[in-house]
Amino acid sequence: MTIESPHTTPQNAGTEPGKEWWRSAVIYQIYPRSFADATGDGIGDLAGITQHLPQIAELDVDAIWLSPFYRSPQKDAGYDVADYCEVDPLFGTLGDFDRLLTTAHDLGMRVIVDIVPNHSSDANVWFQEALAAGPGSEERARYMFRDGEGPDGSKPPNNWQSVFGGPAWTRITEADGSPGQWYLHLFDASQPDFDWNKEWVRAQFRDILRFWLDRGVDGFRVDVAHGLVKEDGLPHYTPPENAGSMGGGIAPTTEDAPGGEEGVTLEPGISDLAGEATPPYWAQEGVHDIWREWRAVVDEYPGERILTAEAWVEPLSKLALWVRPDEMHQSFNFPYLEAPWSARAVRRIIDDSLNAFSNVGAPATWVLSNHDVVRHASRLGVTAENPQGSGLGPDSMGLPDTATGLRRARAATALMLALPGGAYLYQGEELGLPEVIHLPDHARQDPTWFRTNGEKYGRDGCRVPLPWESDKPAFGFSETGESWLPQPAEWREYARDVQAGDPESTLEFYRRALGVRRRLDLGHGTLDWLSGYPENTVAFRNGALTAICNFGTVPVELPPAAERLLASQPFEGAALPPETTVWLRG
């Protein structure tokens, strides 16, 4: 069945080039297991999402993006897919998905779904057939099986390490009980990598795309879009010590405290490091042929269906290759997400982003939080280095001050939403949710925690279920009071019902910012930098709007007689306080 969205009716199919919806869209990420639980089992589901879609529509966003809800053993929260065309019973049924899709479209929001092409679950029938068929079979060729090194094949084929920690290879036992081949898993051992040199794999995924496009989805967020293709020969490779968890470099840091402004230096991405080649498992040239195939598929459908790349690639000029006119429509801007609290660093990344993406005719996209990173209401307040993938826990260095983190997060959000291009929001950031730091060890579920023997806390802290109602069990997430990750007691003060209607709340701040952004069509605007402001200030004009963010520690004088449209924090007078962003007109 095909369900047309109000945004994708036939009259919109011929949108003027440069004005397509996705170029300026605000897209709200929903992490299904943590959004809302309609069945009472403590895990969010599709019916729970559908119940709360009107509240998301009130934010004035253009689309929602759903993290995986496919059939899965859930060893990596659904990114280990056992069946790409079935809904996991944990989340509901295909009928529940269709109702969600129809409801979102009726509310004027498009629906983007995650797709995970780098690897499947080891419970996927394709992998089980590969195990049964044996070495040299067509079935085994679907995945990256290799003989081991050494006279008895007892050593892994190479020295690659998993993103989640530990070796990236696991040896199997063959059907006859003998030690067998090894298979590659760049993530958990339960997530074997496909061999994308095989046409069989490519054909399966083209069919998967069409299955969901035929149902009416408006696009795909492509997991690990910089992966899939590996260098011929699978050579040994040791990444530099400061490589991030996805192989694309780490967050820029300062020579002093990460939260400071002085002495800012930007760490290079892996591809920029002197003497370092691109890792043989990321960003290989052959991956672009796959995205051209996928683009041809989505272009068969009306209504401007899109592909968005999760590509941890640096520098930005290289990331822009993922969004050339015949490949992806968008790519997440992780260098922007990883920027420190520094005017100089942020301005440089904005400039580099606009230049890199405009050179290939693509919009810049902006993002500050998602399900894989420390929430920016905490990340921007840390006072020690916190490399991507490490997470935050009780023993982390430089734990954030809650007030400082939220103040900076609101200022950063206001700056982001004033920029031309698209923007992504992560569920709960509109409530100002911080990272949950004090999760008990026994409650943690991220594979990173287990594969590093607790050295890295991983991503559980940004995935704690949302608080909807302050006086309900599980704060309204589940009527039974169950919650797959424990919610802290202070979630009560962040609950949506507490914030609704409070003009100083983070929720109402997001509503105002998104409303002004739409009215002034900021996403389709043009950025012009403004001079005359202190070095620790970012100031620009986008159409009729002037945006000024004070990264410093002293107030900044504002232009006289300007109309104040929005401020990330309330303030009086004509001086912009530290760690505050203001939108002006006139």
N, C-alpha and C positions, 0 to 999 in steps of 0.2 A: 504494500500500500504506500502511496505517496501523499504526504501531508504538506501542503504549501503554507509557509509562514506569511503573515502580513507584510513582512519585509522583503519577501522573495516572490511576490506576485509577478505575473508576466510583464506588467508595465515597467518593472524595475530591472528587467533582464538586460535592457540596453542602456544602463547607467552611463552617463558621460565619463569618459576615461579620466581618472584622477579623482573621481567623486564616488567610487565604489564604497559600499557600507563599511567594509573591513579596514579601509584606510584610516578611519577616524574612530573606530568602534571602541567602546569600553566593554570588556568581557570579564564576567564574574566567574571565578573558578569555584566549583562545588566539589568537595571531597566527600563522596557519598556516605562512607561509613561514619563520618563525624558530623553530618549536617543535621539530620532529624530522623528519629526512629519511630515509625508508625506501628511496628509490630510488637514492641516491648521486649525485644531480645537484647537490647543494649548496643545494637549496631545499626547505624543509619541505613536507610533504604530508599528506593525510588518513590514509594508512596509518600514517605516523609518529605522528600524534596518537593513533590507535587503540591502537598498541603501548604508549603511555605513559599511557593513561587510568587504569589502576590506581594509578599514583603520584599522580595528581591526586585520585582518590577518597580516598586516604589522608589528604589535607588536611582532609577532612570538609566539603567545599563542597556546595552544593545543585544547582548547575548550571554548565555551561560556556557561554561565548559565543564563537562563531567569527567572526573577521573574514572579509572576503569571500574565497570560494574559487571564484567563478563564472568563466565564460569571459571572458577579458579580455586586452588587449594588455599589461597590467601597466605602464602608464605612470605610474600612481599606486598601485602595489602592490595592484591589484585593486579599488580604488574607482572604476575606469573600467570599467564592466560592458558587455560585448558581448552576453551572453546570460544573462538572469536565472534561467533554468531548466536550465542546464547547468554541470557542473563543468569548470573549466579543466584540460586535460590535465597542466598543471604540477603540479596537486594530486591528480589521480587521475580517478575516474569516479563516476557516480551510485551504482554498486554499492559503491564505497569509502565514500561518504557513508552509505549505508544500514547498512553494517557498523559504522561509527563510531557512528551513532545507536543501533543495537541494543546495542552494547557499553556505551555511556554509560548507557542506561536500565537495563541489567542490573546496573550498578554503583551504581544509585540516584541518578544525576545526570540532570537535564534538559538539553536542548540548545536554545540560543538562537542564531539565525543573524542575521548582518548583512543589511540591505537598504538599497539606495542609491537613493532616489527623486528626489533633486533633479536629478540629471544621469545621463547614460549615457556610454559610450565613443563617440567619433566613429566607431569601427568597428562599432557596433551597426547591424544592418540597418535599424532604424527611421530612424536618422540618414542612412544612405546613401541610403535611399529619398527622404528629404527633400531631399537635395542634388540627386538626379536629377530630382525632380518639378518643381522651380522655384518662383518666387515665387507666392504666392496659392493654392498647392495645399493640400489637406487634409494631405498628408504633411509639408509644411514647417511647417504650423501646430502640429505636435506639439512643436516646439522654439521657442525665443525668437529667431526671425529678425526683423530689422528693417532698413529702409532706412537708409543712413547720412545724416549731416547734411552740409550744404553743397550747392552747385549740382550737383556731380558725385557726391554721396554718399560722398566720400572720407574723411569724418571719422566716428568711432564715433557711435552713436546717443546716448550720454551719456558721462559721465566716470567711470563706475564702474571700480574697480580689483579685480583678482583677489585672493583670499585668499592665493594663492601668489606674489603680486607681479606687477606689470605690468598692462596693460589687461585688462578683463574682456570685451572684444569682439574677434572675429577676422573679417576679411572673407574671403569665399569668391570663387572664380572660377566663374562660371556655366558650364553645359555648352557654351555657344557661345564660351567663351573670354573673355567680357567681365567686368570687375569687377562683383561682385554684391552681395548683401545681407551683413549682418553677423549673427553669432550670439553670444549671451551665454554666457559660461562663468565662473561665479563662482570656479571653481577653475582647473585647467589647461586650455589650449586644446583638449586632447583630450577634455574632459569638458563637452559642450554641455548647457545647462540645458533641462529639459522646460518646456513651457507647461501648468501645472496648471489653467488655466482651461478646458482642453479635456477633454470627457468621455471621449474616446478614451484619453487618458493615464490617467485615473482607472480606467477599466475594465481596462486592461492590468495595472495594479498590483493590483487586486483579484484578478485571475486568478493573478498571481504569488504572492500571499499564500496562496491556496488550494492551489496546487501544492505548496508546502512544508508547509503544515498537513496536507494529505492524506498526505504522506510521514511525518508524525509529529513534526515539530519542535514545541517547546514555546513558541516565541515569537520575536520579532524585536527586534533593536536597530536603531533607525531613524536612519540617518545624516543629519545636517544637518536635524533635525526642525523647526528654527526657520526653515528656508528654504522652498523650493518656490514660494510665492506672492509675487509682486512687486507693488509699488504701481502702480496704474493710471497710465499715461502715462510710466512709467520715468523719473522726474525726476532731474536731476543731483543728486549728493550727494558731499560731501567729509567723510570721517569725522574726528573729532578725532585729534590726534597720539597720544594714549595709548590708542587703540582696540586691542583684542587682535586676533589673526589671524582669529578667527571672528566678530568684530563685537560681542562681548559685554563689552567692558571688559578690563582687564588685571589681573594679580594685585595684591592689596593690597600696599603697600610701607610702609616706615618712613621717617621723616624722617632717621634716621641710616642705619646699614647695614641691608640687608634681613634679615639674620640676627638683628638685635637685638630688644630688647623695648621700649625707651624711645621715647616719641614716636610711637606707632603711629597711622597714619592709614589709612583705607580709601579707595582710589580708587573713584569711582562707576562704575557701568556706563554704557554709552552712553545708555540711556534716562533716566538720572538727570542727565546733564550739563545745566547751565543753558543754555537756548536750543537744545539739540540734540534733534531729533526722532528717532524710531526710524528706523534705516536703511531705505530703501525696498525692500531685498532681504531683510531679516530680520524675523521676528516680526510678519508681517502678520496681521490678524484672520482673513482667509479660510483660513489654514492649518488652523484648528481644525475646519472642516467636513470636511476630508480625514481628520483623525484620528478624527472621529466615524464616518465611513464605514468606516475600517479597524477600529475597535473593534467595529462591528457584525459584521464578517467574523470576527474571532477569537472573538467570543462565540458564533458558530454551532457551535464545536467544543468537545468535552468536555475536562475536565482542566485548566482554568484556564490557557489559553495567554495570553501577555502581549505587550505592546508597551512598549518602553523608549525614551525619547526622548534622543537626543544634541541637546540644545538649549542653545546658549550664549546664555542670556538673563538679563539682570539688570534690576531687582532680583529677589530670590527670590519676592516676592509676584506678580511677573509670570510667572516660570518655573512657578509652581504652576498656572497656567492650562492648561499642557500635560497635567496629570494630574488633571483634573476627572473625575468618575465615568464619563462617557461618552466619554472620550478615552484617553490613555495610562494605563498602570498605574504606571509609574515614569518619572523623568527623572534623568539624571546631575546631581549637585550640584557644578557646576564652581566656584562661589564657595568651597565647602569645599576643593576640590582646590587652588585658587589661594591659599589663606590663607597668610600668612607665619608664621614661627616666633614666635608671639606669643600669650600666654594670652588677652589682651584680645580680639584679633581672632578667635581660634578660638571663644571662648565666645560672642561676638556672632553669629558665623555659625551656630553650633549653635542658638542661641535663635531666630534668624530662620528657619532651616530648619524646625525643629519647628513653629513657629507657622504659617509659610506653607503647608506641606504638610498639616498637620492641619486647616486651614481648609477644604480641599477634600476631606477624607477620604482622603488618600493618605499612604503612608509616606514618611519622609525616606530618602534614599539617600546613601551616603557613598563616596567614591572618592579615592585619592591618586595613582594612576598609570594610564596607558593608553598606547596606541601613538602618540598624538599629542603627548605632553608629555614634558618632561625627567623621567626617573625620580626619584621622591621621595627616594631615597637620595642623590642628588646635589643636587636642587633645594633641599632644606631646608638645604643647607650652603653655598649660594652667598653671596658677600659683596658682590654688586653687582646692580643691577636686571637681570632676565632676562625680558623680556616673552614671553608665550605665543607660540609659533611661531618664536622666534628659534633655539632649540636651544642647545647648548653645543659649542664647538670650541676648538682650541688658542689662538685669539686672543680668546676671550671674556673679558670683565672679571670679576673676582671668582670665579675658578674654585674649586670646593668642595674642602674638606679631606675626604678619604675617610672617616676615622674619625668626624668630626663629623657628616657627612651620614648615615652608617649609624646612628649612635646616635640621632639625631633621628628618622630614618625608623622605627626600631623603636618608639620612644616614640609617634610619631604613629599608627602602625598599631594599637598596643594601645589607644590612646584611641579610635580609630575603631571598632574591633571591640567596644568596650564600649557603644556608642551603640545605642539602639533604632532599628529600621528595617532596610533592606537595605544590603549592602556589596558592592563590586566590587573584585576583585584582578586585577592584570595579571601575566601570566606572567613568572616570574623575580624578582618582588619577594619571594617567599618564600625566595629564595636571597640576598637583600640586594644584588642586582645594581645597580651604579651606572650612570649614563650613560656610554657609551663616547665619550670626548672626542676622542681622537687618531686618528680615522679618516683615512686618506689621502684627499686631495681626489679622486683618480681613482676611489675606491671609492664615493663618495657617489652616491645615486640619488634622493633626495627631490626632487620638482619645485621645492620652495621654494629649494633650493640653486641651481638653474639659472636660475629666473625672477628671482632677486634678484642674479644674477651673483656669488654667493658671499657676499653681505652677511649672509645668514641661513643658519645651518647646517641648520636644519630638523630632521627627526624620525628620521634614520637612527640616531642614537646610542642611542635607546631600543628599536631594532628588531634589534639584533645577535643572532644565533641563540644559543640557550640552551646552557650547559655541563651535560651529564649525567654524564659519566665523565671523571675527571681525566687518565687515562693513555691515552685513546682518541684517534684522529684527530678533529680538530674537536671535541674534548672530548665525543665521543659523539653530537654532533648528526648527523653523517653518517659512515658507515663509510669513505668514500673520502677523508675529510679536506677535502672541498669545503665552502665556506660562502659564501653569496651576499654577505654583508658579513663582513669579516675580524674574527675574535675576538681580543681582546688576550691576551697571554700570561698575565696575571694572572687570566683566567677560570678557570684550573686550581684556584685556591684557593676559588672559588665553586661548583665543580661539586657536583652533587647527591650523588654518592656520597661525597664528602669530608665533607659536612655531616650526612648521615644517621647518626643514633645519637649525635652529639655534642650533649650537653645544652645547650651554650652557643651552638650555631649558630643562624643566623637561620631555617633550615628547621625545626628542632625548636621554636623559639619560636613560629612560625606554627602548627605542629601543636597545641601546647599551647593557644594562644589560641583557635583555632577549636574545639577540643574543649570547652573551658570555656564558650565562647559558646553552643554547642549545648546542653550539659547544663543551663545556667541559663536557657536560652531568652531571651537578652538582646535578640534582635531584636524580640520582642513586648513588651518591657518599657516602663517609663516613667521618664523622667529627672527627678531632683530635685537641684537644685544644693545643694552643701554650703558653709556659711559657715565662717569661722574660719581660712581658709588664706591665705597671702600672695597679693598681687595677681597675681604672675606664676605662679600655680598654677591649673589647671583641676581641679575636684573635683566629682564628682556620684555619686549613688546610682542604680542601675538594678536594681530588685528586691533580691535578696540581695547584690548586688555593689556595692562602692565602688571607683571608679576615680579615681586621682589622677595628674596629669601635672605634673611640675616643669619649666616653661619657663625658669626662672631660672638663676642662677649659684651659688646657695648651697643646701645641703641643706634639706629641709622635714621637720619632725617628723611622724611618722605616729601614728595612734591606737594606744594600747596594747592588747595582747591580741587584736589582729585577726589572723585567719588569712590568710597571704599565698598567693593562688592563682596569681599570675603577675607577673613583672617583666620589663620590656623589656630590662634589663641586670641581671646578677647584682650584688647588694650585700648587705652585712652591716649589722646594727644596725637601729635604729628611725628612721633619718633617710633620706628619699628623696633620692638624689643628683640633681644637675642633669641635665636632658635625659633624664629617665627617667620611665616610667609604671609604676604598680603597681596590681594588682587585689587587693582585700581582701574578706574576709567576716567578719562578726562585729563 
